Amino acid sequence: MIKPAVYATNQPDKALPKADTCFFNLELPNYSTLEVLRERLLLAINTDCDTMNAEEPINLDPNANPDRGESDIE
């Protein structure tokens, strides 16, 4: 199932899609164009992800400061 992203960000064109493989869900941010959607999907597909373990939280906000744990997610 493809559905809108449940997380909010001020820059959706920089956010990555989120997949829940257990439930066959794909959450997509509100991208501004189909080209941005294509680029972000291909980046997510081709990026090696070390966080396959569901117990390890990840921050999907492209504006987050990983050193301080800050984010603009509302």
C-alpha positions as CSV (number, residue, x, y, z in Angstrom):
1,M,0.0,0.0,0.0
2,I,1.3,3.4,-0.9
3,K,0.2,6.2,1.5
4,P,1.2,9.7,2.5
5,A,4.0,10.0,5.0
6,V,2.8,10.3,8.6
7,Y,5.8,12.4,9.6
8,A,6.0,16.1,8.8
9,T,9.0,18.0,7.5
10,N,9.5,21.5,6.3
11,Q,11.5,20.2,3.3
12,P,9.7,17.1,1.9
13,D,11.8,17.2,-1.3
14,K,14.9,16.2,0.8
15,A,13.1,13.5,2.9
16,L,13.4,9.9,2.0
17,P,10.4,7.5,1.6
18,K,9.8,5.0,4.4
19,A,9.0,1.4,3.9
20,D,7.4,-1.0,6.4
21,T,8.2,-4.4,4.9
22,C,6.3,-6.3,7.5
23,F,3.1,-4.6,6.4
24,F,4.0,-3.9,2.7
25,N,3.6,-0.2,3.2
26,L,5.4,2.6,1.5
27,E,5.1,6.1,3.0
28,L,5.9,9.0,0.6
29,P,6.5,12.6,1.6
30,N,4.6,15.2,-0.4
31,Y,7.2,15.7,-3.1
32,S,6.9,18.7,-5.4
33,T,7.4,16.8,-8.7
34,L,7.5,13.3,-10.1
35,E,11.2,13.8,-10.8
36,V,11.9,14.5,-7.2
37,L,9.9,11.4,-6.3
38,R,11.9,9.3,-8.8
39,E,15.2,10.6,-7.5
40,R,14.4,10.0,-3.8
41,L,13.0,6.5,-4.4
42,L,16.1,5.5,-6.4
43,L,18.3,6.9,-3.7
44,A,16.4,5.0,-1.0
45,I,16.5,1.7,-3.0
46,N,20.2,2.0,-3.8
47,T,21.3,3.1,-0.4
48,D,22.8,0.4,1.9
49,C,20.8,0.6,5.1
50,D,22.3,-0.7,8.4
51,T,19.2,0.0,10.3
52,M,17.1,-3.1,9.2
53,N,16.6,-3.8,12.9
54,A,13.2,-2.3,13.9
55,E,14.4,-1.7,17.5
56,E,17.0,0.9,16.3
57,P,15.1,4.2,15.7
58,I,16.2,6.3,12.7
59,N,15.5,9.9,12.0
60,L,14.0,10.5,8.6
61,D,14.2,14.3,8.8
62,P,16.9,15.7,6.4
63,N,17.3,18.8,8.7
64,A,18.1,16.9,11.8
65,N,21.3,17.5,13.6
66,P,22.6,14.0,14.5
67,D,25.0,15.3,17.1
68,R,22.3,17.2,19.1
69,G,19.2,15.1,18.2
70,E,17.5,18.1,16.9
71,S,14.9,18.1,14.2
72,D,12.3,20.3,12.6
73,I,9.7,17.5,12.5
74,E,6.5,18.7,14.0
